[in-house]
Amino acid sequence: MTVEYVHGYSEQETGRLRDQADTLAALLHEGTAYPAGSRVLEVGCGVGAQTVHLVANSPGARVTAVEVDGDSLERARARVTAEHPGAAVEWHRADLYDLPFPEGSFDHLFVCFVLEHLPDPERALCALRRLLRPGGTVTVIEGDHGTAVFHPDSRHARAVIDCQVRLQAAAGGDALIGRRLQPLLARAGYGDIAVRPRTVYADRTLPGMVDGFTRRTFIPVFESLGDDALAMGLTTEDDWRRGIADLYRTVEDGGTFHYAFFKATAVNPLPDTGR
Ligand SMILES: C[S@@+](CC[C@H](N)C(=O)[O-])C[C@H]1O[C@@H](n2cnc3c(N)ncnc32)[C@H](O)[C@@H]1O
């Protein structure tokens, strides 16, 4: 059971996902809390970086966490069990396109930073909708690298970001997927769709964001992909090194960084309302 996943499953990526989730928890999880007893499905839970926030914010919910990579799933289980020993979480190693649950098994679905890696996110959303009961909700959170705006501006830094977008596309994903969430959910049959950007901004007056987001979450995405970008002929060593160095200038005194995530909520329509 394997998927092509552009970021890989290294220790560094585990740390990056954890830093990302913890730095952005208030921003991304605000408004996401499920009633006690409700059945929540999280797909692509990775190393549990979002799962810990889900169970912290919805302590009585019954969470089912699914991940296709076995090592990540075990790390997720270990972390959540250690930090929330009383949480009701079931763990499944499975492919989200082919889950072993009957139709209508869940009240809520949570998908964070997963659709961007899938060749056919609409098919995934359709398959997952069948697992929601009518009236059940979905929450989807994705980034969009087109929203990265920074100072000092640099064409080399922008070229590095563009290389990552092209590498992810070559792996079948879409690093610009945030802007597509509304049409994707609509085509997958969801109703009551609401998509709102959740903006990250970092400068020296917000040192937690500079360190947690720009330095430890955003830039490392690109640093680890230099060899792949070179192998595909997307850049030269000099241009790549210059682009990474210019990204680091945004965390120095006088540097600024802006990025927007897109958070969508929607409903699996009731049969008689057609909503
Ligand atoms: C960027 S990580 C995000 C992990 C977690 N949601 C988070 O925000 O920290 C994407 C995860 O989706 C998983 N994934 C990708 N395709 C999948 C599939 N078809 N079925 C289940 N998991 C999948 C990957 O293995 C990876 O762990």
The ligand as a MOL file (V3000), in Angstrom:
LIG
                    3D

  0  0  0     0  0            999 V3000
M  V30 BEGIN CTAB
M  V30 COUNTS 27 29 0 0 0
M  V30 BEGIN ATOM
M  V30 1 C 0.8590 16.5020 4.2640 0
M  V30 2 S 0.4620 15.0390 5.1070 0 CHG=1
M  V30 3 C -0.7560 15.7180 6.2190 0
M  V30 4 C -0.9340 14.8910 7.4460 0
M  V30 5 C -1.9080 15.5010 8.4580 0
M  V30 6 N -3.2500 15.5940 7.9160 0
M  V30 7 C -1.4250 16.8540 8.9100 0
M  V30 8 O -2.0210 17.8790 8.5550 0
M  V30 9 O -0.4050 16.8890 9.6150 0 CHG=-1
M  V30 10 C -0.5730 14.0850 3.9730 0
M  V30 11 C -0.8360 12.6840 4.4530 0
M  V30 12 O -1.8470 12.0910 3.6050 0
M  V30 13 C -1.5170 10.7340 3.4480 0
M  V30 14 N -2.1710 10.2010 2.2590 0
M  V30 15 C -1.9130 10.5230 0.9700 0
M  V30 16 N -2.6920 9.8070 0.1370 0
M  V30 17 C -3.4750 9.0200 0.9200 0
M  V30 18 C -4.4790 8.0540 0.6450 0
M  V30 19 N -4.8080 7.7490 -0.6180 0
M  V30 20 N -5.0870 7.4300 1.6780 0
M  V30 21 C -4.7410 7.7370 2.9690 0
M  V30 22 N -3.7770 8.6300 3.2880 0
M  V30 23 C -3.1470 9.2670 2.2790 0
M  V30 24 C 0.0020 10.7300 3.3310 0
M  V30 25 O 0.5460 9.4450 3.5770 0
M  V30 26 C 0.3760 11.7720 4.3780 0
M  V30 27 O 0.6020 11.1800 5.6350 0
M  V30 END ATOM
M  V30 BEGIN BOND
M  V30 1 1 1 2
M  V30 2 1 2 3
M  V30 3 1 2 10
M  V30 4 1 3 4
M  V30 5 1 4 5
M  V30 6 1 5 6
M  V30 7 1 5 7
M  V30 8 2 7 8
M  V30 9 1 7 9
M  V30 10 1 10 11
M  V30 11 1 11 12
M  V30 12 1 11 26
M  V30 13 1 12 13
M  V30 14 1 13 14
M  V30 15 1 13 24
M  V30 16 1 14 15
M  V30 17 1 14 23
M  V30 18 2 15 16
M  V30 19 1 16 17
M  V30 20 1 17 18
M  V30 21 2 17 23
M  V30 22 1 18 19
M  V30 23 2 18 20
M  V30 24 1 20 21
M  V30 25 2 21 22
M  V30 26 1 22 23
M  V30 27 1 24 25
M  V30 28 1 24 26
M  V30 29 1 26 27
M  V30 END BOND
M  V30 END CTAB
M  END
